[in-house]
Amino acid sequence: MKITVAGTSKEVTEGLTVAQLIIDEQVETPDYVTVSVNDEFVESGAFKTTKLRDGDSVEFLYFMGGGR
Amino acid sequence: MIKLNQADYETMLSHARLSLPEEACGLIAGVTDGEDKIIRKVYLLTNIDHSPEHFSLDPKEQLAAIKDMRLHGLVPLGNWHSHPDTPSRPSEEDKRLAYDSRASYMILSLMNKDNPVLHSFRIIGADAEKEELTILPD
């Protein structure tokens, strides 16, 4: 099936989970990444159970914050 | 070197002043030219902490900004935030939460209200290295 990751179209295996995609994409600092699928944010606790579907668009966002 | 035009600097400064006493924050995007980063767009995002001492970017606005960058052929270059009452240097929390060693972290100090100070840093682990910053006239 075909999905879009950060604007780039990719062929991936059926049933791929968000958690596996994070590994496959070698996402840096995975503990601090926020994932959206079709503009809906996925709770980090659901990464392992959220299966991607053909045509999904996935974005990885990195937490950005700080303090004085 | 990182380059920012005067108009974008003024946009950043105005947002930071309007956000007082809270910290203001946003993203910077542009192009790279060899070792140089050239900022083409400054994004003003909501500080969802609504705090004078902390900031976190709104993820929904962050997502919209990333898509806008892609649409305009820009690359993310880093982020910026204000320090309402402290100098323009990364705090321990800033360093701890800086996960991208390639990013530029710009800090706008309003400690001296009449003399704001903007510096840009790269942060690698516990070390912060100031980048040469040039503000280009319009």
N, CA and C atoms of all chains as a GROMACS GRO file, in nm:
protein
  618
    1MET      N    1   0.085  -0.119   0.000
    1MET     CA    2   0.000   0.000   0.000
    1MET      C    3   0.089   0.124   0.000
    2LYS      N    4   0.028   0.236  -0.035
    2LYS     CA    5   0.106   0.359  -0.048
    2LYS      C    6   0.060   0.460   0.057
    3ILE      N    7   0.156   0.517   0.129
    3ILE     CA    8   0.124   0.623   0.224
    3ILE      C    9   0.217   0.741   0.197
    4THR      N   10   0.186   0.854   0.258
    4THR     CA   11   0.272   0.971   0.244
    4THR      C   12   0.331   1.002   0.381
    5VAL      N   13   0.463   1.012   0.385
    5VAL     CA   14   0.532   1.041   0.511
    5VAL      C   15   0.608   1.172   0.493
    6ALA      N   16   0.571   1.270   0.573
    6ALA     CA   17   0.634   1.402   0.566
    6ALA      C   18   0.638   1.454   0.422
    7GLY      N   19   0.527   1.434   0.352
    7GLY     CA   20   0.516   1.488   0.217
    7GLY      C   21   0.571   1.400   0.107
    8THR      N   22   0.632   1.287   0.143
    8THR     CA   23   0.691   1.198   0.044
    8THR      C   24   0.613   1.067   0.036
    9SER      N   25   0.576   1.028  -0.083
    9SER     CA   26   0.500   0.906  -0.103
    9SER      C   27   0.591   0.784  -0.086
   10LYS      N   28   0.538   0.682  -0.013
   10LYS     CA   29   0.619   0.562   0.011
   10LYS      C   30   0.532   0.438   0.001
   11GLU      N   31   0.593   0.332  -0.045
   11GLU     CA   32   0.527   0.201  -0.049
   11GLU      C   33   0.564   0.129   0.080
   12VAL      N   34   0.463   0.084   0.153
   12VAL     CA   35   0.488   0.014   0.279
   12VAL      C   36   0.402  -0.112   0.284
   13THR      N   37   0.432  -0.198   0.380
   13THR     CA   38   0.358  -0.324   0.390
   13THR      C   39   0.220  -0.300   0.453
   14GLU      N   40   0.125  -0.383   0.414
   14GLU     CA   41  -0.010  -0.377   0.471
   14GLU      C   42  -0.002  -0.397   0.623
   15GLY      N   43  -0.082  -0.325   0.696
   15GLY     CA   44  -0.090  -0.345   0.841
   15GLY      C   45   0.022  -0.278   0.920
   16LEU      N   46   0.102  -0.197   0.851
   16LEU     CA   47   0.211  -0.128   0.921
   16LEU      C   48   0.155  -0.041   1.033
   17THR      N   49   0.216  -0.050   1.151
   17THR     CA   50   0.170   0.034   1.262
   17THR      C   51   0.253   0.163   1.268
   18VAL      N   52   0.199   0.259   1.340
   18VAL     CA   53   0.272   0.385   1.361
   18VAL      C   54   0.405   0.356   1.431
   19ALA      N   55   0.401   0.266   1.529
   19ALA     CA   56   0.524   0.233   1.603
   19ALA      C   57   0.631   0.177   1.510
   20GLN      N   58   0.590   0.089   1.418
   20GLN     CA   59   0.688   0.030   1.326
   20GLN      C   60   0.738   0.134   1.227
   21LEU      N   61   0.649   0.224   1.186
   21LEU     CA   62   0.691   0.329   1.094
   21LEU      C   63   0.797   0.420   1.159
   22ILE      N   64   0.778   0.447   1.287
   22ILE     CA   65   0.876   0.529   1.360
   22ILE      C   66   1.014   0.462   1.355
   23ILE      N   67   1.014   0.330   1.369
   23ILE     CA   68   1.141   0.256   1.363
   23ILE      C   69   1.197   0.258   1.221
   24ASP      N   70   1.110   0.228   1.125
   24ASP     CA   71   1.154   0.221   0.985
   24ASP      C   72   1.209   0.355   0.936
   25GLU      N   73   1.148   0.462   0.983
   25GLU     CA   74   1.190   0.596   0.939
   25GLU      C   75   1.308   0.649   1.021
   26GLN      N   76   1.354   0.567   1.116
   26GLN     CA   77   1.467   0.606   1.202
   26GLN      C   78   1.445   0.744   1.263
   27VAL      N   79   1.326   0.760   1.318
   27VAL     CA   80   1.291   0.888   1.381
   27VAL      C   81   1.382   0.913   1.502
   28GLU      N   82   1.441   1.031   1.501
   28GLU     CA   83   1.527   1.067   1.614
   28GLU      C   84   1.439   1.101   1.735
   29THR      N   85   1.491   1.076   1.852
   29THR     CA   86   1.421   1.103   1.978
   29THR      C   87   1.274   1.061   1.971
   30PRO      N   88   1.249   0.931   1.947
   30PRO     CA   89   1.110   0.884   1.930
   30PRO      C   90   1.022   0.908   2.052
   31ASP      N   91   1.084   0.921   2.168
   31ASP     CA   92   1.003   0.945   2.289
   31ASP      C   93   0.941   1.085   2.289
   32TYR      N   94   0.992   1.172   2.204
   32TYR     CA   95   0.945   1.311   2.205
   32TYR      C   96   0.880   1.349   2.072
   33VAL      N   97   0.838   1.248   1.998
   33VAL     CA   98   0.776   1.277   1.870
   33VAL      C   99   0.624   1.272   1.882
   34THR      N  100   0.560   1.362   1.813
   34THR     CA  101   0.415   1.362   1.802
   34THR      C  102   0.383   1.320   1.658
   35VAL      N  103   0.283   1.233   1.645
   35VAL     CA  104   0.251   1.180   1.512
   35VAL      C  105   0.109   1.220   1.476
   36SER      N  106   0.094   1.267   1.355
   36SER     CA  107  -0.041   1.291   1.304
   36SER      C  108  -0.065   1.202   1.183
   37VAL      N  109  -0.186   1.150   1.174
   37VAL     CA  110  -0.228   1.072   1.057
   37VAL      C  111  -0.351   1.141   1.002
   38ASN      N  112  -0.339   1.187   0.881
   38ASN     CA  113  -0.448   1.263   0.815
   38ASN      C  114  -0.494   1.380   0.904
   39ASP      N  115  -0.394   1.449   0.960
   39ASP     CA  116  -0.416   1.568   1.044
   39ASP      C  117  -0.477   1.540   1.180
   40GLU      N  118  -0.491   1.413   1.215
   40GLU     CA  119  -0.540   1.378   1.349
   40GLU      C  120  -0.421   1.327   1.430
   41PHE      N  121  -0.404   1.382   1.551
   41PHE     CA  122  -0.292   1.339   1.633
   41PHE      C  123  -0.320   1.204   1.696
   42VAL      N  124  -0.216   1.121   1.698
   42VAL     CA  125  -0.227   0.986   1.755
   42VAL      C  126  -0.164   0.988   1.893
   43GLU      N  127  -0.237   0.942   1.993
   43GLU     CA  128  -0.181   0.935   2.128
   43GLU      C  129  -0.061   0.840   2.127
   44SER      N  130   0.045   0.875   2.199
   44SER     CA  131   0.165   0.791   2.196
   44SER      C  132   0.136   0.649   2.246
   45GLY      N  133   0.040   0.636   2.336
   45GLY     CA  134   0.004   0.504   2.387
   45GLY      C  135  -0.062   0.416   2.282
   46ALA      N  136  -0.103   0.479   2.172
   46ALA     CA  137  -0.171   0.402   2.066
   46ALA      C  138  -0.082   0.377   1.945
   47PHE      N  139   0.046   0.414   1.954
   47PHE     CA  140   0.136   0.396   1.839
   47PHE      C  141   0.141   0.248   1.795
   48LYS      N  142   0.145   0.158   1.895
   48LYS     CA  143   0.163   0.016   1.862
   48LYS      C  144   0.037  -0.047   1.804
   49THR      N  145  -0.076   0.013   1.831
   49THR     CA  146  -0.202  -0.049   1.787
   49THR      C  147  -0.265   0.024   1.668
   50THR      N  148  -0.208   0.140   1.633
   50THR     CA  149  -0.266   0.216   1.522
   50THR      C  150  -0.208   0.168   1.390
   51LYS      N  151  -0.292   0.104   1.310
   51LYS     CA  152  -0.247   0.054   1.180
   51LYS      C  153  -0.274   0.159   1.073
   52LEU      N  154  -0.178   0.173   0.986
   52LEU     CA  155  -0.193   0.270   0.878
   52LEU      C  156  -0.268   0.206   0.762
   53ARG      N  157  -0.336   0.293   0.688
   53ARG     CA  158  -0.415   0.244   0.575
   53ARG      C  159  -0.368   0.310   0.446
   54ASP      N  160  -0.400   0.245   0.339
   54ASP     CA  161  -0.360   0.297   0.208
   54ASP      C  162  -0.409   0.442   0.191
   55GLY      N  163  -0.319   0.529   0.151
   55GLY     CA  164  -0.355   0.667   0.127
   55GLY      C  165  -0.336   0.759   0.247
   56ASP      N  166  -0.298   0.701   0.362
   56ASP     CA  167  -0.278   0.784   0.481
   56ASP      C  168  -0.162   0.882   0.462
   57SER      N  169  -0.174   0.996   0.528
   57SER     CA  170  -0.067   1.095   0.527
   57SER      C  171  -0.017   1.114   0.670
   58VAL      N  172   0.111   1.086   0.690
   58VAL     CA  173   0.168   1.085   0.824
   58VAL      C  174   0.270   1.198   0.838
   59GLU      N  175   0.266   1.264   0.951
   59GLU     CA  176   0.365   1.368   0.980
   59GLU      C  177   0.425   1.339   1.117
   60PHE      N  178   0.555   1.363   1.128
   60PHE     CA  179   0.623   1.354   1.257
   60PHE      C  180   0.656   1.495   1.304
   61LEU      N  181   0.616   1.526   1.424
   61LEU     CA  182   0.647   1.658   1.481
   61LEU      C  183   0.731   1.637   1.606
   62TYR      N  184   0.830   1.720   1.621
   62TYR     CA  185   0.916   1.708   1.737
   62TYR      C  186   0.877   1.812   1.840
   63PHE      N  187   0.868   1.766   1.963
   63PHE     CA  188   0.833   1.859   2.070
   63PHE      C  189   0.933   1.973   2.071
   64MET      N  190   0.883   2.093   2.082
   64MET     CA  191   0.970   2.210   2.094
   64MET      C  192   0.922   2.293   2.211
   65GLY      N  193   1.010   2.311   2.305
   65GLY     CA  194   0.976   2.390   2.422
   65GLY      C  195   1.101   2.425   2.499
   66GLY      N  196   1.080   2.498   2.605
   66GLY     CA  197   1.195   2.539   2.687
   66GLY      C  198   1.147   2.627   2.800
   67GLY      N  199   1.241   2.694   2.859
   67GLY     CA  200   1.207   2.782   2.969
   67GLY      C  201   1.324   2.870   3.003
   68ARG      N  202   1.297   2.974   3.079
   68ARG     CA  203   1.402   3.072   3.104
   68ARG      C  204   1.511   3.018   3.196
   69MET      N  205   2.668   3.103   0.951
   69MET     CA  206   2.596   3.228   0.972
   69MET      C  207   2.447   3.207   0.948
   70ILE      N  208   2.366   3.279   1.024
   70ILE     CA  209   2.222   3.275   1.001
   70ILE      C  210   2.176   3.418   0.971
   71LYS      N  211   2.092   3.431   0.868
   71LYS     CA  212   2.051   3.564   0.822
   71LYS      C  213   1.900   3.581   0.838
   72LEU      N  214   1.865   3.697   0.888
   72LEU     CA  215   1.724   3.730   0.913
   72LEU      C  216   1.700   3.870   0.860
   73ASN      N  217   1.591   3.890   0.789
   73ASN     CA  218   1.570   4.027   0.740
   73ASN      C  219   1.503   4.113   0.848
   74GLN      N  220   1.518   4.242   0.832
   74GLN     CA  221   1.472   4.338   0.934
   74GLN      C  222   1.322   4.325   0.958
   75ALA      N  223   1.244   4.307   0.850
   75ALA     CA  224   1.099   4.299   0.865
   75ALA      C  225   1.060   4.178   0.950
   76ASP      N  226   1.126   4.065   0.926
   76ASP     CA  227   1.095   3.945   1.005
   76ASP      C  228   1.139   3.962   1.150
   77TYR      N  229   1.251   4.033   1.169
   77TYR     CA  230   1.293   4.062   1.306
   77TYR      C  231   1.187   4.148   1.377
   78GLU      N  232   1.136   4.247   1.308
   78GLU     CA  233   1.035   4.335   1.367
   78GLU      C  234   0.907   4.257   1.399
   79THR      N  235   0.872   4.164   1.310
   79THR     CA  236   0.754   4.079   1.333
   79THR      C  237   0.771   3.998   1.461
   80MET      N  238   0.887   3.940   1.475
   80MET     CA  239   0.919   3.859   1.593
   80MET      C  240   0.916   3.944   1.719
   81LEU      N  241   0.977   4.061   1.710
   81LEU     CA  242   0.985   4.150   1.825
   81LEU      C  243   0.846   4.199   1.866
   82SER      N  244   0.766   4.234   1.768
   82SER     CA  245   0.631   4.283   1.797
   82SER      C  246   0.549   4.174   1.866
   83HIS      N  247   0.558   4.052   1.815
   83HIS     CA  248   0.483   3.941   1.876
   83HIS      C  249   0.530   3.916   2.019
   84ALA      N  250   0.661   3.924   2.039
   84ALA     CA  251   0.715   3.901   2.173
   84ALA      C  252   0.666   4.008   2.271
   85ARG      N  253   0.663   4.132   2.224
   85ARG     CA  254   0.617   4.241   2.312
   85ARG      C  255   0.468   4.227   2.342
   86LEU      N  256   0.391   4.191   2.240
   86LEU     CA  257   0.245   4.176   2.261
   86LEU      C  258   0.213   4.057   2.352
   87SER      N  259   0.304   3.960   2.357
   87SER     CA  260   0.280   3.840   2.437
   87SER      C  261   0.318   3.859   2.583
   88LEU      N  262   0.387   3.967   2.616
   88LEU     CA  263   0.428   3.989   2.754
   88LEU      C  264   0.306   3.986   2.846
   89PRO      N  265   0.314   3.931   2.967
   89PRO     CA  266   0.438   3.884   3.031
   89PRO      C  267   0.478   3.742   2.996
   90GLU      N  268   0.402   3.679   2.902
   90GLU     CA  269   0.433   3.540   2.868
   90GLU      C  270   0.550   3.534   2.769
   91GLU      N  271   0.613   3.419   2.765
   91GLU     CA  272   0.712   3.395   2.661
   91GLU      C  273   0.638   3.378   2.528
   92ALA      N  274   0.696   3.432   2.423
   92ALA     CA  275   0.644   3.413   2.287
   92ALA      C  276   0.732   3.309   2.218
   93CYS      N  277   0.677   3.248   2.114
   93CYS     CA  278   0.755   3.144   2.048
   93CYS      C  279   0.709   3.125   1.904
   94GLY      N  280   0.788   3.054   1.828
   94GLY     CA  281   0.752   3.027   1.690
   94GLY      C  282   0.858   2.945   1.621
   95LEU      N  283   0.845   2.938   1.491
   95LEU     CA  284   0.938   2.860   1.408
   95LEU      C  285   1.005   2.952   1.307
   96ILE      N  286   1.120   2.908   1.259
   96ILE     CA  287   1.187   2.980   1.150
   96ILE      C  288   1.209   2.881   1.036
   97ALA      N  289   1.192   2.933   0.915
   97ALA     CA  290   1.208   2.848   0.797
   97ALA      C  291   1.276   2.928   0.687
   98GLY      N  292   1.340   2.857   0.597
   98GLY     CA  293   1.407   2.927   0.489
   98GLY      C  294   1.482   2.833   0.398
   99VAL      N  295   1.601   2.875   0.362
   99VAL     CA  296   1.684   2.794   0.273
   99VAL      C  297   1.826   2.792   0.330
  100THR      N  298   1.903   2.696   0.282
  100THR     CA  299   2.043   2.692   0.321
  100THR      C  300   2.129   2.721   0.198
  101ASP      N  301   2.243   2.784   0.224
  101ASP     CA  302   2.338   2.816   0.119
  101ASP      C  303   2.476   2.781   0.174
  102GLY      N  304   2.520   2.658   0.146
  102GLY     CA  305   2.644   2.612   0.209
  102GLY      C  306   2.624   2.604   0.359
  103GLU      N  307   2.707   2.672   0.433
  103GLU     CA  308   2.696   2.672   0.578
  103GLU      C  309   2.596   2.775   0.629
  104ASP      N  310   2.552   2.861   0.539
  104ASP     CA  311   2.462   2.969   0.581
  104ASP      C  312   2.316   2.926   0.582
  105LYS      N  313   2.242   2.977   0.678
  105LYS     CA  314   2.098   2.959   0.683
  105LYS      C  315   2.034   3.095   0.657
  106ILE      N  316   1.942   3.097   0.564
  106ILE     CA  317   1.877   3.223   0.530
  106ILE      C  318   1.728   3.210   0.564
  107ILE      N  319   1.684   3.287   0.661
  107ILE     CA  320   1.545   3.277   0.705
  107ILE      C  321   1.456   3.354   0.607
  108ARG      N  322   1.356   3.285   0.556
  108ARG     CA  323   1.261   3.347   0.464
  108ARG      C  324   1.126   3.371   0.529
  109LYS      N  325   1.100   3.300   0.637
  109LYS     CA  326   0.968   3.317   0.700
  109LYS      C  327   0.979   3.287   0.849
  110VAL      N  328   0.918   3.375   0.926
  110VAL     CA  329   0.910   3.356   1.072
  110VAL      C  330   0.765   3.324   1.105
  111TYR      N  331   0.745   3.216   1.175
  111TYR     CA  332   0.609   3.175   1.215
  111TYR      C  333   0.587   3.211   1.362
  112LEU      N  334   0.472   3.271   1.386
  112LEU     CA  335   0.434   3.309   1.522
  112LEU      C  336   0.335   3.206   1.573
  113LEU      N  337   0.376   3.130   1.672
  113LEU     CA  338   0.290   3.023   1.722
  113LEU      C  339   0.244   3.053   1.864
  114THR      N  340   0.142   2.982   1.906
  114THR     CA  341   0.090   2.999   2.041
  114THR      C  342   0.177   2.922   2.140
  115ASN      N  343   0.211   2.990   2.249
  115ASN     CA  344   0.278   2.923   2.360
  115ASN      C  345   0.169   2.858   2.445
  116ILE      N  346   0.153   2.728   2.431
  116ILE     CA  347   0.042   2.662   2.501
  116ILE      C  348   0.066   2.653   2.652
  117ASP      N  349   0.187   2.686   2.697
  117ASP     CA  350   0.212   2.692   2.842
  117ASP      C  351   0.157   2.823   2.901
  118HIS      N  352   0.142   2.925   2.816
  118HIS     CA  353   0.096   3.057   2.861
  118HIS      C  354   0.168   3.098   2.990
  119SER      N  355   0.300   3.096   2.982
  119SER     CA  356   0.382   3.118   3.100
  119SER      C  357   0.491   3.221   3.071
  120PRO      N  358   0.529   3.299   3.171
  120PRO     CA  359   0.644   3.389   3.154
  120PRO      C  360   0.778   3.316   3.168
  121GLU      N  361   0.772   3.187   3.204
  121GLU     CA  362   0.896   3.112   3.231
  121GLU      C  363   0.916   2.990   3.142
  122HIS      N  364   0.812   2.949   3.071
  122HIS     CA  365   0.822   2.828   2.988
  122HIS      C  366   0.749   2.849   2.856
  123PHE      N  367   0.789   2.767   2.759
  123PHE     CA  368   0.710   2.767   2.636
  123PHE      C  369   0.703   2.626   2.578
  124SER      N  370   0.592   2.597   2.512
  124SER     CA  371   0.576   2.477   2.429
  124SER      C  372   0.497   2.520   2.307
  125LEU      N  373   0.544   2.481   2.191
  125LEU     CA  374   0.472   2.516   2.068
  125LEU      C  375   0.342   2.437   2.058
  126ASP      N  376   0.240   2.502   2.005
  126ASP     CA  377   0.112   2.435   1.981
  126ASP      C  378   0.131   2.334   1.867
  127PRO      N  379   0.111   2.204   1.893
  127PRO     CA  380   0.136   2.103   1.788
  127PRO      C  381   0.051   2.123   1.663
  128LYS      N  382  -0.074   2.168   1.680
  128LYS     CA  383  -0.158   2.187   1.562
  128LYS      C  384  -0.102   2.299   1.474
  129GLU      N  385  -0.058   2.406   1.537
  129GLU     CA  386   0.000   2.517   1.461
  129GLU      C  387   0.135   2.476   1.401
  130GLN      N  388   0.206   2.392   1.475
  130GLN     CA  389   0.335   2.343   1.426
  130GLN      C  390   0.314   2.260   1.298
  131LEU      N  391   0.212   2.177   1.300
  131LEU     CA  392   0.179   2.095   1.183
  131LEU      C  393   0.143   2.184   1.064
  132ALA      N  394   0.062   2.285   1.091
  132ALA     CA  395   0.022   2.376   0.982
  132ALA      C  396   0.143   2.450   0.927
  133ALA      N  397   0.235   2.489   1.015
  133ALA     CA  398   0.355   2.560   0.970
  133ALA      C  399   0.443   2.470   0.884
  134ILE      N  400   0.458   2.345   0.925
  134ILE     CA  401   0.541   2.251   0.848
  134ILE      C  402   0.484   2.234   0.707
  135LYS      N  403   0.352   2.224   0.699
  135LYS     CA  404   0.289   2.209   0.567
  135LYS      C  405   0.307   2.335   0.483
  136ASP      N  406   0.298   2.450   0.549
  136ASP     CA  407   0.317   2.577   0.478
  136ASP      C  408   0.460   2.588   0.425
  137MET      N  409   0.556   2.544   0.506
  137MET     CA  410   0.696   2.546   0.462
  137MET      C  411   0.713   2.462   0.336
  138ARG      N  412   0.656   2.343   0.342
  138ARG     CA  413   0.668   2.250   0.228
  138ARG      C  414   0.606   2.311   0.103
  139LEU      N  415   0.490   2.374   0.122
  139LEU     CA  416   0.417   2.436   0.011
  139LEU      C  417   0.501   2.544  -0.056
  140HIS      N  418   0.580   2.616   0.026
  140HIS     CA  419   0.658   2.728  -0.027
  140HIS      C  420   0.804   2.693  -0.053
  141GLY      N  421   0.836   2.564  -0.047
  141GLY     CA  422   0.972   2.522  -0.079
  141GLY      C  423   1.074   2.563   0.026
  142LEU      N  424   1.030   2.578   0.149
  142LEU     CA  425   1.120   2.617   0.257
  142LEU      C  426   1.151   2.495   0.344
  143VAL      N  427   1.262   2.503   0.413
  143VAL     CA  428   1.296   2.395   0.506
  143VAL      C  429   1.293   2.451   0.648
  144PRO      N  430   1.256   2.366   0.745
  144PRO     CA  431   1.260   2.414   0.883
  144PRO      C  432   1.404   2.439   0.927
  145LEU      N  433   1.426   2.556   0.985
  145LEU     CA  434   1.562   2.590   1.028
  145LEU      C  435   1.577   2.589   1.180
  146GLY      N  436   1.464   2.592   1.251
  146GLY     CA  437   1.473   2.592   1.397
  146GLY      C  438   1.354   2.662   1.459
  147ASN      N  439   1.373   2.710   1.578
  147ASN     CA  440   1.264   2.782   1.643
  147ASN      C  441   1.316   2.906   1.714
  148TRP      N  442   1.224   2.985   1.763
  148TRP     CA  443   1.263   3.105   1.838
  148TRP      C  444   1.169   3.119   1.957
  149HIS      N  445   1.218   3.181   2.061
  149HIS     CA  446   1.130   3.217   2.173
  149HIS      C  447   1.187   3.337   2.244
  150SER      N  448   1.103   3.398   2.324
  150SER     CA  449   1.146   3.517   2.395
  150SER      C  450   1.175   3.484   2.542
  151HIS      N  451   1.263   3.564   2.598
  151HIS     CA  452   1.289   3.561   2.742
  151HIS      C  453   1.248   3.698   2.795
  152PRO      N  454   1.130   3.706   2.858
  152PRO     CA  455   1.082   3.838   2.902
  152PRO      C  456   1.173   3.907   3.004
  153ASP      N  457   1.236   3.828   3.089
  153ASP     CA  458   1.312   3.891   3.199
  153ASP      C  459   1.453   3.838   3.215
  154THR      N  460   1.498   3.760   3.121
  154THR     CA  461   1.632   3.701   3.135
  154THR      C  462   1.711   3.722   3.005
  155PRO      N  463   1.843   3.703   3.012
  155PRO     CA  464   1.926   3.732   2.894
  155PRO      C  465   1.900   3.638   2.776
  156SER      N  466   1.958   3.675   2.663
  156SER     CA  467   1.946   3.594   2.542
  156SER      C  468   2.053   3.485   2.546
  157ARG      N  469   2.025   3.383   2.622
  157ARG     CA  470   2.113   3.266   2.627
  157ARG      C  471   2.027   3.146   2.667
  158PRO      N  472   2.063   3.027   2.618
  158PRO     CA  473   1.980   2.910   2.648
  158PRO      C  474   1.985   2.876   2.797
  159SER      N  475   1.867   2.858   2.855
  159SER     CA  476   1.860   2.814   2.994
  159SER      C  477   1.889   2.664   2.998
  160GLU      N  478   1.902   2.612   3.117
  160GLU     CA  479   1.923   2.468   3.130
  160GLU      C  480   1.806   2.391   3.070
  161GLU      N  481   1.685   2.444   3.090
  161GLU     CA  482   1.567   2.377   3.032
  161GLU      C  483   1.569   2.387   2.880
  162ASP      N  484   1.610   2.503   2.828
  162ASP     CA  485   1.622   2.516   2.682
  162ASP      C  486   1.716   2.410   2.627
  163LYS      N  487   1.827   2.388   2.695
  163LYS     CA  488   1.926   2.292   2.646
  163LYS      C  489   1.873   2.149   2.658
  164ARG      N  490   1.806   2.124   2.768
  164ARG     CA  491   1.755   1.989   2.792
  164ARG      C  492   1.649   1.950   2.688
  165LEU      N  493   1.575   2.049   2.641
  165LEU     CA  494   1.465   2.022   2.549
  165LEU      C  495   1.501   2.051   2.403
  166ALA      N  496   1.628   2.072   2.378
  166ALA     CA  497   1.673   2.096   2.239
  166ALA      C  498   1.718   1.962   2.180
  167TYR      N  499   1.631   1.902   2.100
  167TYR     CA  500   1.657   1.766   2.053
  167TYR      C  501   1.724   1.761   1.917
  168ASP      N  502   1.734   1.873   1.851
  168ASP     CA  503   1.787   1.872   1.715
  168ASP      C  504   1.916   1.952   1.709
  169SER      N  505   2.027   1.882   1.696
  169SER     CA  506   2.157   1.950   1.698
  169SER      C  507   2.181   2.033   1.573
  170ARG      N  508   2.099   2.010   1.468
  170ARG     CA  509   2.117   2.087   1.344
  170ARG      C  510   2.035   2.215   1.346
  171ALA      N  511   1.940   2.223   1.437
  171ALA     CA  512   1.849   2.338   1.439
  171ALA      C  513   1.916   2.461   1.498
  172SER      N  514   1.862   2.575   1.460
  172SER     CA  515   1.901   2.702   1.523
  172SER      C  516   1.795   2.736   1.626
  173TYR      N  517   1.842   2.776   1.742
  173TYR     CA  518   1.752   2.813   1.851
  173TYR      C  519   1.774   2.962   1.877
  174MET      N  520   1.677   3.042   1.837
  174MET     CA  521   1.690   3.187   1.852
  174MET      C  522   1.620   3.231   1.980
  175ILE      N  523   1.686   3.318   2.053
  175ILE     CA  524   1.630   3.366   2.180
  175ILE      C  525   1.632   3.518   2.180
  176LEU      N  526   1.514   3.574   2.198
  176LEU     CA  527   1.498   3.720   2.197
  176LEU      C  528   1.475   3.765   2.341
  177SER      N  529   1.572   3.837   2.394
  177SER     CA  530   1.560   3.886   2.531
  177SER      C  531   1.495   4.023   2.534
  178LEU      N  532   1.394   4.035   2.620
  178LEU     CA  533   1.329   4.165   2.642
  178LEU      C  534   1.361   4.215   2.783
  179MET      N  535   1.468   4.163   2.838
  179MET     CA  536   1.506   4.200   2.974
  179MET      C  537   1.522   4.352   2.986
  180ASN      N  538   1.592   4.409   2.888
  180ASN     CA  539   1.598   4.554   2.877
  180ASN      C  540   1.495   4.594   2.772
  181LYS      N  541   1.382   4.646   2.818
  181LYS     CA  542   1.269   4.670   2.727
  181LYS      C  543   1.305   4.762   2.611
  182ASP      N  544   1.399   4.853   2.634
  182ASP     CA  545   1.435   4.948   2.528
  182ASP      C  546   1.549   4.897   2.439
  183ASN      N  547   1.602   4.786   2.478
  183ASN     CA  548   1.715   4.733   2.402
  183ASN      C  549   1.706   4.581   2.391
  184PRO      N  550   1.612   4.533   2.309
  184PRO     CA  551   1.599   4.388   2.294
  184PRO      C  552   1.725   4.327   2.233
  185VAL      N  553   1.751   4.204   2.270
  185VAL     CA  554   1.872   4.137   2.222
  185VAL      C  555   1.833   4.001   2.164
  186LEU      N  556   1.873   3.979   2.040
  186LEU     CA  557   1.844   3.851   1.974
  186LEU      C  558   1.976   3.780   1.943
  187HIS      N  559   1.986   3.657   1.989
  187HIS     CA  560   2.100   3.572   1.952
  187HIS      C  561   2.046   3.439   1.901
  188SER      N  562   2.131   3.371   1.826
  188SER     CA  563   2.094   3.238   1.775
  188SER      C  564   2.200   3.137   1.820
  189PHE      N  565   2.152   3.019   1.855
  189PHE     CA  566   2.243   2.917   1.908
  189PHE      C  567   2.218   2.783   1.840
  190ARG      N  568   2.322   2.704   1.837
  190ARG     CA  569   2.306   2.560   1.812
  190ARG      C  570   2.333   2.493   1.945
  191ILE      N  571   2.256   2.393   1.975
  191ILE     CA  572   2.266   2.328   2.106
  191ILE      C  573   2.293   2.180   2.085
  192ILE      N  574   2.405   2.136   2.137
  192ILE     CA  575   2.443   1.995   2.126
  192ILE      C  576   2.467   1.945   2.267
  193GLY      N  577   2.374   1.864   2.315
  193GLY     CA  578   2.382   1.817   2.453
  193GLY      C  579   2.374   1.935   2.548
  194ALA      N  580   2.472   1.944   2.636
  194ALA     CA  581   2.472   2.052   2.734
  194ALA      C  582   2.545   2.175   2.683
  195ASP      N  583   2.594   2.168   2.561
  195ASP     CA  584   2.673   2.279   2.507
  195ASP      C  585   2.591   2.363   2.410
  196ALA      N  586   2.599   2.493   2.428
  196ALA     CA  587   2.534   2.586   2.338
  196ALA      C  588   2.641   2.670   2.269
  197GLU      N  589   2.631   2.676   2.139
  197GLU     CA  590   2.728   2.752   2.060
  197GLU      C  591   2.655   2.863   1.987
  198LYS      N  592   2.700   2.987   2.012
  198LYS     CA  593   2.633   3.100   1.948
  198LYS      C  594   2.667   3.104   1.799
  199GLU      N  595   2.565   3.125   1.717
  199GLU     CA  596   2.586   3.138   1.573
  199GLU      C  597   2.601   3.285   1.538
  200GLU      N  598   2.674   3.312   1.433
  200GLU     CA  599   2.682   3.449   1.383
  200GLU      C  600   2.547   3.483   1.321
  201LEU      N  601   2.487   3.591   1.368
  201LEU     CA  602   2.356   3.634   1.321
  201LEU      C  603   2.368   3.768   1.251
  202THR      N  604   2.313   3.774   1.131
  202THR     CA  605   2.310   3.901   1.058
  202THR      C  606   2.166   3.939   1.031
  203ILE      N  607   2.129   4.062   1.071
  203ILE     CA  608   1.996   4.112   1.037
  203ILE      C  609   2.011   4.202   0.915
  204LEU      N  610   1.946   4.158   0.808
  204LEU     CA  611   1.962   4.226   0.680
  204LEU      C  612   1.863   4.341   0.666
  205PRO      N  613   1.907   4.457   0.620
  205PRO     CA  614   1.811   4.566   0.598
  205PRO      C  615   1.714   4.529   0.486
  206ASP      N  616   1.592   4.581   0.496
  206ASP     CA  617   1.492   4.550   0.392
  206ASP      C  618   1.529   4.615   0.260
   0.00000   0.00000   0.00000
